[in-house]
Amino acid sequence: MKIAVVGSGFVGQATGKGLSKQGNTITFLDVDPEKVASLKKQGFEAHTPDEYLTITTDATMFAVPTP
């Protein structure tokens, strides 16, 4: 399954990496270019939100801070 994880902080990365270990294809999205670059160095597909419309996924998960 192709899954996009919006928000690549502690929870988002843990969720995405865990789902990846189960055989899913994960795409991370984050507003922080350093997080995106770090995930790319680790071999994951990672983008900024403005590229979201170019990605095809089966599901999107949100892991963003709430007030």
Predicted model as a PDB file, atoms N, CA, C, CB and O in Angstrom, pLDDT in the B-factor column:
MODEL        1                                                                  
ATOM      1  N   MET A   1       0.840  -1.161   0.000  1.00 96.00           N  
ATOM      2  CA  MET A   1       0.000   0.000   0.000  1.00 96.00           C  
ATOM      3  C   MET A   1       0.896   1.238   0.000  1.00 96.00           C  
ATOM      4  CB  MET A   1      -0.961  -0.010   1.212  1.00 96.00           C  
ATOM      5  O   MET A   1       1.941   1.252   0.650  1.00 96.00           O  
ATOM      6  N   LYS A   2       0.492   2.260  -0.718  1.00 97.00           N  
ATOM      7  CA  LYS A   2       1.222   3.525  -0.747  1.00 97.00           C  
ATOM      8  C   LYS A   2       0.584   4.477   0.262  1.00 97.00           C  
ATOM      9  CB  LYS A   2       1.222   4.148  -2.185  1.00 97.00           C  
ATOM     10  O   LYS A   2      -0.597   4.811   0.164  1.00 97.00           O  
ATOM     11  N   ILE A   3       1.394   4.907   1.235  1.00 97.00           N  
ATOM     12  CA  ILE A   3       0.889   5.757   2.316  1.00 97.00           C  
ATOM     13  C   ILE A   3       1.721   7.032   2.402  1.00 97.00           C  
ATOM     14  CB  ILE A   3       0.913   5.001   3.670  1.00 97.00           C  
ATOM     15  O   ILE A   3       2.951   6.982   2.391  1.00 97.00           O  
ATOM     16  N   ALA A   4       1.044   8.172   2.488  1.00 96.00           N  
ATOM     17  CA  ALA A   4       1.714   9.446   2.730  1.00 96.00           C  
ATOM     18  C   ALA A   4       1.554   9.783   4.202  1.00 96.00           C  
ATOM     19  CB  ALA A   4       1.138  10.585   1.820  1.00 96.00           C  
ATOM     20  O   ALA A   4       0.460   9.664   4.754  1.00 96.00           O  
ATOM     21  N   VAL A   5       2.637  10.203   4.838  1.00 96.00           N  
ATOM     22  CA  VAL A   5       2.603  10.632   6.235  1.00 96.00           C  
ATOM     23  C   VAL A   5       2.909  12.122   6.251  1.00 96.00           C  
ATOM     24  CB  VAL A   5       3.627   9.820   7.127  1.00 96.00           C  
ATOM     25  O   VAL A   5       4.024  12.542   5.942  1.00 96.00           O  
ATOM     26  N   VAL A   6       1.912  12.913   6.612  1.00 94.00           N  
ATOM     27  CA  VAL A   6       2.062  14.364   6.679  1.00 94.00           C  
ATOM     28  C   VAL A   6       2.488  14.723   8.093  1.00 94.00           C  
ATOM     29  CB  VAL A   6       0.736  15.103   6.281  1.00 94.00           C  
ATOM     30  O   VAL A   6       1.760  14.479   9.056  1.00 94.00           O  
ATOM     31  N   GLY A   7       3.657  15.296   8.204  1.00 95.00           N  
ATOM     32  CA  GLY A   7       4.245  15.617   9.507  1.00 95.00           C  
ATOM     33  C   GLY A   7       5.306  14.587   9.835  1.00 95.00           C  
ATOM     34  O   GLY A   7       4.991  13.445  10.170  1.00 95.00           O  
ATOM     35  N   SER A   8       6.560  14.987   9.741  1.00 95.00           N  
ATOM     36  CA  SER A   8       7.663  14.039   9.906  1.00 95.00           C  
ATOM     37  C   SER A   8       8.445  14.272  11.186  1.00 95.00           C  
ATOM     38  CB  SER A   8       8.597  14.122   8.725  1.00 95.00           C  
ATOM     39  O   SER A   8       9.670  14.161  11.209  1.00 95.00           O  
ATOM     40  N   GLY A   9       7.734  14.590  12.236  1.00 94.00           N  
ATOM     41  CA  GLY A   9       8.363  14.728  13.548  1.00 94.00           C  
ATOM     42  C   GLY A   9       8.535  13.356  14.183  1.00 94.00           C  
ATOM     43  O   GLY A   9       8.605  12.345  13.484  1.00 94.00           O  
ATOM     44  N   PHE A  10       8.601  13.326  15.490  1.00 94.00           N  
ATOM     45  CA  PHE A  10       8.827  12.075  16.212  1.00 94.00           C  
ATOM     46  C   PHE A  10       7.743  11.042  15.906  1.00 94.00           C  
ATOM     47  CB  PHE A  10       8.884  12.338  17.713  1.00 94.00           C  
ATOM     48  O   PHE A  10       8.052   9.903  15.557  1.00 94.00           O  
ATOM     49  N   VAL A  11       6.493  11.430  16.034  1.00 95.00           N  
ATOM     50  CA  VAL A  11       5.375  10.501  15.811  1.00 95.00           C  
ATOM     51  C   VAL A  11       5.254  10.119  14.341  1.00 95.00           C  
ATOM     52  CB  VAL A  11       4.060  11.121  16.296  1.00 95.00           C  
ATOM     53  O   VAL A  11       5.059   8.947  14.019  1.00 95.00           O  
ATOM     54  N   GLY A  12       5.366  11.096  13.449  1.00 96.00           N  
ATOM     55  CA  GLY A  12       5.237  10.815  12.023  1.00 96.00           C  
ATOM     56  C   GLY A  12       6.310   9.871  11.509  1.00 96.00           C  
ATOM     57  O   GLY A  12       6.025   8.954  10.740  1.00 96.00           O  
ATOM     58  N   GLN A  13       7.549  10.101  11.940  1.00 97.00           N  
ATOM     59  CA  GLN A  13       8.629   9.220  11.496  1.00 97.00           C  
ATOM     60  C   GLN A  13       8.477   7.818  12.076  1.00 97.00           C  
ATOM     61  CB  GLN A  13       9.984   9.803  11.891  1.00 97.00           C  
ATOM     62  O   GLN A  13       8.701   6.833  11.373  1.00 97.00           O  
ATOM     63  N   ALA A  14       8.104   7.718  13.337  1.00 96.00           N  
ATOM     64  CA  ALA A  14       7.925   6.401  13.945  1.00 96.00           C  
ATOM     65  C   ALA A  14       6.810   5.632  13.241  1.00 96.00           C  
ATOM     66  CB  ALA A  14       7.612   6.537  15.447  1.00 96.00           C  
ATOM     67  O   ALA A  14       6.940   4.435  12.981  1.00 96.00           O  
ATOM     68  N   THR A  15       5.735   6.314  12.939  1.00 97.00           N  
ATOM     69  CA  THR A  15       4.612   5.676  12.249  1.00 97.00           C  
ATOM     70  C   THR A  15       5.007   5.236  10.850  1.00 97.00           C  
ATOM     71  CB  THR A  15       3.417   6.626  12.177  1.00 97.00           C  
ATOM     72  O   THR A  15       4.776   4.093  10.458  1.00 97.00           O  
ATOM     73  N   GLY A  16       5.601   6.149  10.105  1.00 97.00           N  
ATOM     74  CA  GLY A  16       5.988   5.844   8.727  1.00 97.00           C  
ATOM     75  C   GLY A  16       7.029   4.747   8.631  1.00 97.00           C  
ATOM     76  O   GLY A  16       6.926   3.861   7.783  1.00 97.00           O  
ATOM     77  N   LYS A  17       8.024   4.802   9.490  1.00 97.00           N  
ATOM     78  CA  LYS A  17       9.075   3.780   9.455  1.00 97.00           C  
ATOM     79  C   LYS A  17       8.530   2.420   9.883  1.00 97.00           C  
ATOM     80  CB  LYS A  17      10.250   4.186  10.362  1.00 97.00           C  
ATOM     81  O   LYS A  17       8.942   1.390   9.349  1.00 97.00           O  
ATOM     82  N   GLY A  18       7.613   2.410  10.835  1.00 97.00           N  
ATOM     83  CA  GLY A  18       6.994   1.162  11.251  1.00 97.00           C  
ATOM     84  C   GLY A  18       6.155   0.563  10.137  1.00 97.00           C  
ATOM     85  O   GLY A  18       6.197  -0.646   9.906  1.00 97.00           O  
ATOM     86  N   LEU A  19       5.394   1.400   9.447  1.00 97.00           N  
ATOM     87  CA  LEU A  19       4.588   0.918   8.326  1.00 97.00           C  
ATOM     88  C   LEU A  19       5.468   0.458   7.168  1.00 97.00           C  
ATOM     89  CB  LEU A  19       3.628   2.012   7.851  1.00 97.00           C  
ATOM     90  O   LEU A  19       5.113  -0.466   6.436  1.00 97.00           O  
ATOM     91  N   SER A  20       6.608   1.104   7.009  1.00 97.00           N  
ATOM     92  CA  SER A  20       7.552   0.714   5.964  1.00 97.00           C  
ATOM     93  C   SER A  20       8.102  -0.686   6.217  1.00 97.00           C  
ATOM     94  CB  SER A  20       8.700   1.724   5.878  1.00 97.00           C  
ATOM     95  O   SER A  20       8.269  -1.469   5.282  1.00 97.00           O  
ATOM     96  N   LYS A  21       8.381  -0.997   7.473  1.00 97.00           N  
ATOM     97  CA  LYS A  21       8.905  -2.323   7.823  1.00 97.00           C  
ATOM     98  C   LYS A  21       7.896  -3.423   7.548  1.00 97.00           C  
ATOM     99  CB  LYS A  21       9.311  -2.358   9.288  1.00 97.00           C  
ATOM    100  O   LYS A  21       8.265  -4.591   7.429  1.00 97.00           O  
ATOM    101  N   GLN A  22       6.621  -3.056   7.445  1.00 97.00           N  
ATOM    102  CA  GLN A  22       5.579  -4.030   7.159  1.00 97.00           C  
ATOM    103  C   GLN A  22       5.310  -4.155   5.662  1.00 97.00           C  
ATOM    104  CB  GLN A  22       4.304  -3.651   7.882  1.00 97.00           C  
ATOM    105  O   GLN A  22       4.344  -4.797   5.249  1.00 97.00           O  
ATOM    106  N   GLY A  23       6.171  -3.538   4.851  1.00 96.00           N  
ATOM    107  CA  GLY A  23       6.074  -3.697   3.403  1.00 96.00           C  
ATOM    108  C   GLY A  23       5.324  -2.608   2.668  1.00 96.00           C  
ATOM    109  O   GLY A  23       5.096  -2.727   1.464  1.00 96.00           O  
ATOM    110  N   ASN A  24       4.935  -1.551   3.357  1.00 97.00           N  
ATOM    111  CA  ASN A  24       4.236  -0.448   2.702  1.00 97.00           C  
ATOM    112  C   ASN A  24       5.233   0.537   2.104  1.00 97.00           C  
ATOM    113  CB  ASN A  24       3.310   0.269   3.695  1.00 97.00           C  
ATOM    114  O   ASN A  24       6.363   0.655   2.577  1.00 97.00           O  
ATOM    115  N   THR A  25       4.809   1.234   1.071  1.00 97.00           N  
ATOM    116  CA  THR A  25       5.610   2.294   0.470  1.00 97.00           C  
ATOM    117  C   THR A  25       5.204   3.603   1.129  1.00 97.00           C  
ATOM    118  CB  THR A  25       5.419   2.353  -1.089  1.00 97.00           C  
ATOM    119  O   THR A  25       4.043   4.005   1.066  1.00 97.00           O  
ATOM    120  N   ILE A  26       6.170   4.268   1.763  1.00 97.00           N  
ATOM    121  CA  ILE A  26       5.874   5.465   2.542  1.00 97.00           C  
ATOM    122  C   ILE A  26       6.465   6.705   1.875  1.00 97.00           C  
ATOM    123  CB  ILE A  26       6.415   5.322   3.971  1.00 97.00           C  
ATOM    124  O   ILE A  26       7.601   6.696   1.402  1.00 97.00           O  
ATOM    125  N   THR A  27       5.664   7.770   1.850  1.00 97.00           N  
ATOM    126  CA  THR A  27       6.124   9.078   1.413  1.00 97.00           C  
ATOM    127  C   THR A  27       5.897  10.038   2.562  1.00 97.00           C  
ATOM    128  CB  THR A  27       5.388   9.552   0.112  1.00 97.00           C  
ATOM    129  O   THR A  27       4.771  10.198   3.031  1.00 97.00           O  
ATOM    130  N   PHE A  28       6.968  10.681   3.018  1.00 97.00           N  
ATOM    131  CA  PHE A  28       6.873  11.657   4.098  1.00 97.00           C  
ATOM    132  C   PHE A  28       6.709  13.057   3.516  1.00 97.00           C  
ATOM    133  CB  PHE A  28       8.118  11.589   5.010  1.00 97.00           C  
ATOM    134  O   PHE A  28       7.290  13.382   2.481  1.00 97.00           O  
ATOM    135  N   LEU A  29       5.908  13.884   4.196  1.00 96.00           N  
ATOM    136  CA  LEU A  29       5.749  15.281   3.823  1.00 96.00           C  
ATOM    137  C   LEU A  29       5.967  16.137   5.060  1.00 96.00           C  
ATOM    138  CB  LEU A  29       4.346  15.545   3.199  1.00 96.00           C  
ATOM    139  O   LEU A  29       5.418  15.851   6.123  1.00 96.00           O  
ATOM    140  N   ASP A  30       6.772  17.191   4.923  1.00 96.00           N  
ATOM    141  CA  ASP A  30       7.022  18.072   6.059  1.00 96.00           C  
ATOM    142  C   ASP A  30       7.395  19.461   5.562  1.00 96.00           C  
ATOM    143  CB  ASP A  30       8.137  17.503   6.964  1.00 96.00           C  
ATOM    144  O   ASP A  30       7.949  19.607   4.472  1.00 96.00           O  
ATOM    145  N   VAL A  31       7.093  20.477   6.357  1.00 95.00           N  
ATOM    146  CA  VAL A  31       7.432  21.852   6.002  1.00 95.00           C  
ATOM    147  C   VAL A  31       8.891  22.173   6.299  1.00 95.00           C  
ATOM    148  CB  VAL A  31       6.532  22.820   6.746  1.00 95.00           C  
ATOM    149  O   VAL A  31       9.417  23.167   5.799  1.00 95.00           O  
ATOM    150  N   ASP A  32       9.550  21.347   7.102  1.00 95.00           N  
ATOM    151  CA  ASP A  32      10.948  21.568   7.487  1.00 95.00           C  
ATOM    152  C   ASP A  32      11.873  20.916   6.452  1.00 95.00           C  
ATOM    153  CB  ASP A  32      11.229  20.996   8.915  1.00 95.00           C  
ATOM    154  O   ASP A  32      11.943  19.690   6.370  1.00 95.00           O  
ATOM    155  N   PRO A  33      12.581  21.732   5.666  1.00 94.00           N  
ATOM    156  CA  PRO A  33      13.452  21.169   4.629  1.00 94.00           C  
ATOM    157  C   PRO A  33      14.573  20.285   5.185  1.00 94.00           C  
ATOM    158  CB  PRO A  33      14.057  22.287   3.820  1.00 94.00           C  
ATOM    159  O   PRO A  33      15.053  19.388   4.491  1.00 94.00           O  
ATOM    160  N   GLU A  34      14.995  20.533   6.439  1.00 96.00           N  
ATOM    161  CA  GLU A  34      16.036  19.697   7.051  1.00 96.00           C  
ATOM    162  C   GLU A  34      15.516  18.285   7.310  1.00 96.00           C  
ATOM    163  CB  GLU A  34      16.531  20.327   8.369  1.00 96.00           C  
ATOM    164  O   GLU A  34      16.236  17.310   7.096  1.00 96.00           O  
ATOM    165  N   LYS A  35      14.276  18.172   7.766  1.00 96.00           N  
ATOM    166  CA  LYS A  35      13.685  16.852   7.984  1.00 96.00           C  
ATOM    167  C   LYS A  35      13.521  16.107   6.663  1.00 96.00           C  
ATOM    168  CB  LYS A  35      12.326  16.981   8.692  1.00 96.00           C  
ATOM    169  O   LYS A  35      13.781  14.907   6.581  1.00 96.00           O  
ATOM    170  N   VAL A  36      13.092  16.823   5.639  1.00 96.00           N  
ATOM    171  CA  VAL A  36      12.929  16.218   4.316  1.00 96.00           C  
ATOM    172  C   VAL A  36      14.276  15.708   3.814  1.00 96.00           C  
ATOM    173  CB  VAL A  36      12.324  17.236   3.313  1.00 96.00           C  
ATOM    174  O   VAL A  36      14.369  14.583   3.323  1.00 96.00           O  
ATOM    175  N   ALA A  37      15.315  16.525   3.934  1.00 97.00           N  
ATOM    176  CA  ALA A  37      16.650  16.118   3.491  1.00 97.00           C  
ATOM    177  C   ALA A  37      17.166  14.923   4.285  1.00 97.00           C  
ATOM    178  CB  ALA A  37      17.626  17.284   3.617  1.00 97.00           C  
ATOM    179  O   ALA A  37      17.765  14.011   3.715  1.00 97.00           O  
ATOM    180  N   SER A  38      16.939  14.922   5.589  1.00 97.00           N  
ATOM    181  CA  SER A  38      17.385  13.819   6.435  1.00 97.00           C  
ATOM    182  C   SER A  38      16.699  12.509   6.046  1.00 97.00           C  
ATOM    183  CB  SER A  38      17.114  14.139   7.907  1.00 97.00           C  
ATOM    184  O   SER A  38      17.349  11.468   5.963  1.00 97.00           O  
ATOM    185  N   LEU A  39      15.402  12.560   5.812  1.00 97.00           N  
ATOM    186  CA  LEU A  39      14.672  11.350   5.419  1.00 97.00           C  
ATOM    187  C   LEU A  39      15.135  10.842   4.055  1.00 97.00           C  
ATOM    188  CB  LEU A  39      13.160  11.625   5.392  1.00 97.00           C  
ATOM    189  O   LEU A  39      15.226   9.634   3.836  1.00 97.00           O  
ATOM    190  N   LYS A  40      15.426  11.764   3.142  1.00 97.00           N  
ATOM    191  CA  LYS A  40      15.940  11.353   1.827  1.00 97.00           C  
ATOM    192  C   LYS A  40      17.290  10.654   1.973  1.00 97.00           C  
ATOM    193  CB  LYS A  40      16.073  12.575   0.888  1.00 97.00           C  
ATOM    194  O   LYS A  40      17.553   9.666   1.288  1.00 97.00           O  
ATOM    195  N   LYS A  41      18.149  11.163   2.866  1.00 98.00           N  
ATOM    196  CA  LYS A  41      19.451  10.538   3.098  1.00 98.00           C  
ATOM    197  C   LYS A  41      19.294   9.132   3.663  1.00 98.00           C  
ATOM    198  CB  LYS A  41      20.290  11.392   4.049  1.00 98.00           C  
ATOM    199  O   LYS A  41      20.142   8.268   3.439  1.00 98.00           O  
ATOM    200  N   GLN A  42      18.195   8.904   4.403  1.00 97.00           N  
ATOM    201  CA  GLN A  42      17.930   7.591   4.980  1.00 97.00           C  
ATOM    202  C   GLN A  42      17.283   6.637   3.970  1.00 97.00           C  
ATOM    203  CB  GLN A  42      17.034   7.735   6.201  1.00 97.00           C  
ATOM    204  O   GLN A  42      17.026   5.475   4.284  1.00 97.00           O  
ATOM    205  N   GLY A  43      17.024   7.134   2.757  1.00 96.00           N  
ATOM    206  CA  GLY A  43      16.474   6.284   1.712  1.00 96.00           C  
ATOM    207  C   GLY A  43      14.969   6.336   1.553  1.00 96.00           C  
ATOM    208  O   GLY A  43      14.397   5.546   0.802  1.00 96.00           O  
ATOM    209  N   PHE A  44      14.318   7.260   2.251  1.00 97.00           N  
ATOM    210  CA  PHE A  44      12.868   7.390   2.148  1.00 97.00           C  
ATOM    211  C   PHE A  44      12.502   8.446   1.120  1.00 97.00           C  
ATOM    212  CB  PHE A  44      12.256   7.740   3.511  1.00 97.00           C  
ATOM    213  O   PHE A  44      13.285   9.352   0.835  1.00 97.00           O  
ATOM    214  N   GLU A  45      11.310   8.319   0.570  1.00 96.00           N  
ATOM    215  CA  GLU A  45      10.782   9.365  -0.293  1.00 96.00           C  
ATOM    216  C   GLU A  45      10.224  10.441   0.617  1.00 96.00           C  
ATOM    217  CB  GLU A  45       9.687   8.817  -1.283  1.00 96.00           C  
ATOM    218  O   GLU A  45       9.407  10.148   1.490  1.00 96.00           O  
ATOM    219  N   ALA A  46      10.647  11.672   0.431  1.00 96.00           N  
ATOM    220  CA  ALA A  46      10.212  12.778   1.289  1.00 96.00           C  
ATOM    221  C   ALA A  46      10.088  14.044   0.456  1.00 96.00           C  
ATOM    222  CB  ALA A  46      11.202  12.995   2.469  1.00 96.00           C  
ATOM    223  O   ALA A  46      10.904  14.315  -0.426  1.00 96.00           O  
ATOM    224  N   HIS A  47       9.047  14.812   0.757  1.00 95.00           N  
ATOM    225  CA  HIS A  47       8.761  16.025  -0.007  1.00 95.00           C  
ATOM    226  C   HIS A  47       8.235  17.115   0.911  1.00 95.00           C  
ATOM    227  CB  HIS A  47       7.747  15.738  -1.127  1.00 95.00           C  
ATOM    228  O   HIS A  47       7.895  16.872   2.069  1.00 95.00           O  
ATOM    229  N   THR A  48       8.179  18.322   0.364  1.00 93.00           N  
ATOM    230  CA  THR A  48       7.513  19.423   1.036  1.00 93.00           C  
ATOM    231  C   THR A  48       6.037  19.385   0.627  1.00 93.00           C  
ATOM    232  CB  THR A  48       8.181  20.805   0.678  1.00 93.00           C  
ATOM    233  O   THR A  48       5.703  18.796  -0.401  1.00 93.00           O  
ATOM    234  N   PRO A  49       5.155  19.999   1.410  1.00 87.00           N  
ATOM    235  CA  PRO A  49       3.719  19.913   1.120  1.00 87.00           C  
ATOM    236  C   PRO A  49       3.304  20.411  -0.258  1.00 87.00           C  
ATOM    237  CB  PRO A  49       2.974  20.677   2.138  1.00 87.00           C  
ATOM    238  O   PRO A  49       2.303  19.944  -0.801  1.00 87.00           O  
ATOM    239  N   ASP A  50       4.048  21.346  -0.832  1.00 87.00           N  
ATOM    240  CA  ASP A  50       3.657  21.852  -2.151  1.00 87.00           C  
ATOM    241  C   ASP A  50       3.767  20.784  -3.240  1.00 87.00           C  
ATOM    242  CB  ASP A  50       4.518  23.050  -2.523  1.00 87.00           C  
ATOM    243  O   ASP A  50       3.240  20.973  -4.337  1.00 87.00           O  
ATOM    244  N   GLU A  51       4.428  19.686  -2.963  1.00 85.00           N  
ATOM    245  CA  GLU A  51       4.549  18.595  -3.923  1.00 85.00           C  
ATOM    246  C   GLU A  51       3.504  17.498  -3.697  1.00 85.00           C  
ATOM    247  CB  GLU A  51       5.940  17.999  -3.850  1.00 85.00           C  
ATOM    248  O   GLU A  51       3.505  16.484  -4.396  1.00 85.00           O  
ATOM    249  N   TYR A  52       2.616  17.700  -2.723  1.00 82.00           N  
ATOM    250  CA  TYR A  52       1.638  16.661  -2.365  1.00 82.00           C  
ATOM    251  C   TYR A  52       0.744  16.270  -3.539  1.00 82.00           C  
ATOM    252  CB  TYR A  52       0.775  17.138  -1.208  1.00 82.00           C  
ATOM    253  O   TYR A  52       0.423  15.094  -3.709  1.00 82.00           O  
ATOM    254  N   LEU A  53       0.347  17.233  -4.333  1.00 85.00           N  
ATOM    255  CA  LEU A  53      -0.562  16.944  -5.439  1.00 85.00           C  
ATOM    256  C   LEU A  53       0.069  16.091  -6.533  1.00 85.00           C  
ATOM    257  CB  LEU A  53      -1.055  18.227  -6.035  1.00 85.00           C  
ATOM    258  O   LEU A  53      -0.643  15.542  -7.374  1.00 85.00           O  
ATOM    259  N   THR A  54       1.384  15.973  -6.533  1.00 86.00           N  
ATOM    260  CA  THR A  54       2.061  15.148  -7.538  1.00 86.00           C  
ATOM    261  C   THR A  54       2.244  13.709  -7.080  1.00 86.00           C  
ATOM    262  CB  THR A  54       3.410  15.744  -7.877  1.00 86.00           C  
ATOM    263  O   THR A  54       2.776  12.884  -7.822  1.00 86.00           O  
ATOM    264  N   ILE A  55       1.809  13.403  -5.868  1.00 88.00           N  
ATOM    265  CA  ILE A  55       2.006  12.083  -5.279  1.00 88.00           C  
ATOM    266  C   ILE A  55       0.697  11.297  -5.339  1.00 88.00           C  
ATOM    267  CB  ILE A  55       2.509  12.201  -3.817  1.00 88.00           C  
ATOM    268  O   ILE A  55      -0.366  11.822  -5.007  1.00 88.00           O  
ATOM    269  N   THR A  56       0.783  10.046  -5.761  1.00 90.00           N  
ATOM    270  CA  THR A  56      -0.400   9.188  -5.723  1.00 90.00           C  
ATOM    271  C   THR A  56      -0.256   8.214  -4.556  1.00 90.00           C  
ATOM    272  CB  THR A  56      -0.588   8.420  -7.077  1.00 90.00           C  
ATOM    273  O   THR A  56       0.756   7.525  -4.430  1.00 90.00           O  
ATOM    274  N   THR A  57      -1.277   8.167  -3.711  1.00 93.00           N  
ATOM    275  CA  THR A  57      -1.244   7.311  -2.536  1.00 93.00           C  
ATOM    276  C   THR A  57      -2.595   6.610  -2.369  1.00 93.00           C  
ATOM    277  CB  THR A  57      -0.891   8.133  -1.272  1.00 93.00           C  
ATOM    278  O   THR A  57      -3.613   7.028  -2.921  1.00 93.00           O  
ATOM    279  N   ASP A  58      -2.563   5.543  -1.598  1.00 96.00           N  
ATOM    280  CA  ASP A  58      -3.798   4.846  -1.233  1.00 96.00           C  
ATOM    281  C   ASP A  58      -4.390   5.435   0.033  1.00 96.00           C  
ATOM    282  CB  ASP A  58      -3.541   3.347  -1.047  1.00 96.00           C  
ATOM    283  O   ASP A  58      -5.602   5.376   0.240  1.00 96.00           O  
ATOM    284  N   ALA A  59      -3.538   6.006   0.887  1.00 96.00           N  
ATOM    285  CA  ALA A  59      -3.986   6.569   2.160  1.00 96.00           C  
ATOM    286  C   ALA A  59      -3.045   7.691   2.579  1.00 96.00           C  
ATOM    287  CB  ALA A  59      -4.056   5.475   3.258  1.00 96.00           C  
ATOM    288  O   ALA A  59      -1.871   7.700   2.209  1.00 96.00           O  
ATOM    289  N   THR A  60      -3.569   8.635   3.353  1.00 94.00           N  
ATOM    290  CA  THR A  60      -2.770   9.732   3.900  1.00 94.00           C  
ATOM    291  C   THR A  60      -3.000   9.779   5.407  1.00 94.00           C  
ATOM    292  CB  THR A  60      -3.140  11.104   3.227  1.00 94.00           C  
ATOM    293  O   THR A  60      -4.138   9.785   5.877  1.00 94.00           O  
ATOM    294  N   MET A  61      -1.903   9.813   6.152  1.00 95.00           N  
ATOM    295  CA  MET A  61      -1.979   9.897   7.607  1.00 95.00           C  
ATOM    296  C   MET A  61      -1.412  11.243   8.044  1.00 95.00           C  
ATOM    297  CB  MET A  61      -1.208   8.718   8.286  1.00 95.00           C  
ATOM    298  O   MET A  61      -0.416  11.714   7.495  1.00 95.00           O  
ATOM    299  N   PHE A  62      -2.050  11.852   9.027  1.00 94.00           N  
ATOM    300  CA  PHE A  62      -1.598  13.129   9.537  1.00 94.00           C  
ATOM    301  C   PHE A  62      -1.032  12.967  10.933  1.00 94.00           C  
ATOM    302  CB  PHE A  62      -2.734  14.142   9.534  1.00 94.00           C  
ATOM    303  O   PHE A  62      -1.691  12.416  11.815  1.00 94.00           O  
ATOM    304  N   ALA A  63       0.185  13.445  11.137  1.00 95.00           N  
ATOM    305  CA  ALA A  63       0.838  13.399  12.446  1.00 95.00           C  
ATOM    306  C   ALA A  63       1.401  14.790  12.713  1.00 95.00           C  
ATOM    307  CB  ALA A  63       1.972  12.293  12.500  1.00 95.00           C  
ATOM    308  O   ALA A  63       2.609  15.017  12.649  1.00 95.00           O  
ATOM    309  N   VAL A  64       0.505  15.699  13.008  1.00 88.00           N  
ATOM    310  CA  VAL A  64       0.891  17.103  13.193  1.00 88.00           C  
ATOM    311  C   VAL A  64       0.547  17.552  14.609  1.00 88.00           C  
ATOM    312  CB  VAL A  64       0.187  18.014  12.148  1.00 88.00           C  
ATOM    313  O   VAL A  64      -0.367  17.004  15.225  1.00 88.00           O  
ATOM    314  N   PRO A  65       1.273  18.548  15.136  1.00 85.00           N  
ATOM    315  CA  PRO A  65       0.993  19.031  16.487  1.00 85.00           C  
ATOM    316  C   PRO A  65      -0.410  19.630  16.590  1.00 85.00           C  
ATOM    317  CB  PRO A  65       2.035  20.071  16.901  1.00 85.00           C  
ATOM    318  O   PRO A  65      -0.880  20.288  15.662  1.00 85.00           O  
ATOM    319  N   THR A  66      -1.061  19.402  17.699  1.00 79.00           N  
ATOM    320  CA  THR A  66      -2.358  20.018  17.938  1.00 79.00           C  
ATOM    321  C   THR A  66      -2.255  20.911  19.171  1.00 79.00           C  
ATOM    322  CB  THR A  66      -3.468  18.939  18.120  1.00 79.00           C  
ATOM    323  O   THR A  66      -1.551  20.577  20.124  1.00 79.00           O  
ATOM    324  N   PRO A  67      -2.946  22.030  19.158  1.00 75.00           N  
ATOM    325  CA  PRO A  67      -2.860  22.942  20.303  1.00 75.00           C  
ATOM    326  C   PRO A  67      -3.555  22.385  21.529  1.00 75.00           C  
ATOM    327  CB  PRO A  67      -3.459  24.285  19.948  1.00 75.00           C  
ATOM    328  O   PRO A  67      -3.573  23.032  22.576  1.00 75.00           O  
TER     329      PRO A  67                                                      
ENDMDL                                                                          
END                                                                             
